[in-house]
Structure formats: C-alpha cells, structure tokens
C-alpha cells in the first residue's frame, strides 16, 4: 500500500503517523487480496478555523474504485480514529459488493417451534 500525507504540521506529524500506523495495519489485513502496488491511501489533516476541531480526511484508491472518509475530532488523533472507522466499514461493504454477497443471501434457520405453532403437511 502506498501512503501519502499532506497538510500535516510538523508538531502533530509524529502523533498522526503513529495513530495511522495502527489503523493501516488493520486495513492491510482487510485488503490482503488486493495487489499492494494498486492500493493507495492519501491522508490529509486540517484545522477548522475559529474552533478547536481537527478534520482528518482519507482517500483510499482500490482496483475496484475509490473510497473517501472524513472525521472530525477534538484533536488530530480523534479525527483520524473516526475517519479510519468509516473507511473500514466502507471497505467491508465494497468487498461484499465485489464478492456479490447480495446474490448468495443465505436463508436463516427457522428455529424450534413454539408451543401452539403447527406446521401444515399439505
């Protein structure tokens, strides 16, 4: 996976990269079927003016499409955590779509009969 960072200040760079490192390991496990050269992750951090709030945005480019997630938090690490949680759910949904899980919907077992329920033998 190719990772690029932009608009990250020098003071918060180390903490953001450390937080991103944990989440990138989790994404690598989800994307182990994809060719690592074709997967690109772009991270950017911005401070909201006149507020003590940071916005963290992610762009994940996969062979099957692009995913985008943003997260707001009180500090840069909290924003990154929210954004990575959102991108993780999007990756899982994308994988289900690629595998065509909607075609192979499994029927659930009905379970034991309750007293008073009778099955019809027609």
KAPE-V205055 format. One record per residue. N is the residue number from 0. RES is the residue in one letter. PSI is psi in whole degrees, -180 to 180 (NA if undefined). Layout:
# KAPE-V205055
n,res,psi
N,RES,PSI
N,RES,PSI
This chain:
# KAPE-V205055
n,res,psi
0,X,131
1,X,129
2,X,131
3,X,144
4,X,143
5,X,154
6,X,33
7,X,126
8,X,157
9,X,-34
10,X,-36
11,X,4
12,X,-45
13,X,-44
14,X,-37
15,X,-45
16,X,-36
17,X,-44
18,X,-41
19,X,-34
20,X,-42
21,X,-45
22,X,-31
23,X,-35
24,X,-40
25,X,-40
26,X,-37
27,X,-39
28,X,-36
29,X,-32
30,X,27
31,X,-18
32,X,-23
33,X,150
34,X,124
35,X,-26
36,X,-21
37,X,-7
38,X,125
39,X,137
40,X,126
41,X,123
42,X,137
43,X,147
44,X,137
45,X,144
46,X,133
47,X,128
48,X,144
49,X,19
50,X,160
51,X,66
52,X,138
53,X,139
54,X,129
55,X,126
56,X,146
57,X,139
58,X,119
59,X,118
60,X,120
61,X,167
62,X,-25
63,X,-6
64,X,-177
65,X,142
66,X,144
67,X,138
68,X,147
69,X,153
70,X,138
71,X,142
72,X,169
73,X,-31
74,X,177
75,X,-34
76,X,-38
77,X,-40
78,X,-40
79,X,-40
80,X,-43
81,X,-44
82,X,-42
83,X,-33
84,X,-40
85,X,-42
86,X,-31
87,X,-43
88,X,-36
89,X,-37
90,X,-43
91,X,-41
92,X,-38
93,X,-40
94,X,-38
95,X,-38
96,X,-41
97,X,-38
98,X,-9
99,X,49
100,X,-26
101,X,-24
102,X,-38
103,X,48
104,X,124
105,X,140
106,X,140
107,X,149
108,X,141
109,X,-33
110,X,177
111,X,152
112,X,144
113,X,155
114,X,131
115,X,-18
116,X,135
117,X,135
118,X,142
119,X,136
120,X,73
121,X,NA
